[in-house]
Amino acid sequence: MSRQEVINMVNQMSESQLAKVSEYIMQLFQKVKERPAALDAEQEGLLDLLNCTIDSGRQDFAEQHDHYLYGQPKR
């Protein structure tokens, strides 16, 4: 699967699905920090998504997406 195909799939996800995928990717990212050789090719592809993101400076973006997208109070 190409990077663009993955991005297209991500763009079609619901907010709850996106939050789960984001959490999984961040877990992979942490795993890379701890043991870079521990990832398989599929996991490496998911980590490529991190190169397509913009650092907003918000650590809780996925958890508080309603706040950042719609202005609702933080949970």
C-alpha positions in Angstrom: 0.0 0.0 0.0 1.4 3.4 -0.9 1.7 6.3 1.4 -1.0 8.2 -0.5 -3.4 5.2 -0.2 -2.9 5.2 3.5 -3.5 8.9 3.7 -6.7 8.6 1.7 -7.9 5.9 4.1 -7.1 8.1 7.1 -9.0 11.0 5.5 -12.1 8.8 5.4 -12.0 7.7 9.0 -14.4 8.9 11.7 -13.0 10.9 14.6 -13.1 7.8 16.9 -11.3 5.6 14.3 -8.7 8.4 13.8 -8.1 8.6 17.5 -7.4 4.9 17.7 -5.1 4.9 14.7 -3.3 7.9 16.1 -2.8 6.2 19.5 -1.5 3.0 17.7 1.0 5.1 15.6 2.2 6.9 18.7 2.8 3.5 20.4 4.8 2.4 17.4 6.8 5.7 17.5 7.6 5.0 21.2 8.6 1.5 20.3 11.0 2.9 17.7 12.6 5.1 20.3 13.1 2.2 22.6 14.2 -0.5 20.1 14.4 0.6 16.4 15.0 -2.9 15.1 11.7 -4.2 16.7 9.4 -3.0 13.8 8.3 -5.0 10.8 7.7 -3.5 7.3 4.0 -2.8 8.0 4.7 -0.9 11.1 7.4 1.1 9.4 4.8 2.1 6.8 2.5 3.4 9.5 5.3 5.4 11.0 5.8 7.1 7.7 2.5 8.9 8.5 4.3 10.8 11.2 6.3 12.5 8.4 3.0 13.8 7.0 1.8 15.5 10.1 2.2 19.0 11.3 3.4 19.7 14.8 0.6 21.8 16.3 2.2 21.8 19.7 -0.9 20.2 21.2 -0.1 17.0 23.1 -3.7 16.1 23.6 -5.1 16.7 20.1 -6.6 13.3 19.4 -8.1 13.1 22.9 -9.5 16.7 22.8 -10.4 16.9 19.1 -13.9 18.2 19.8 -12.4 21.1 21.7 -9.9 22.0 18.9 -12.2 21.4 16.0 -15.6 22.6 17.4 -14.7 24.7 20.4 -16.4 22.5 22.9 -15.1 22.4 26.5 -12.2 20.0 27.1 -13.1 16.7 28.7 
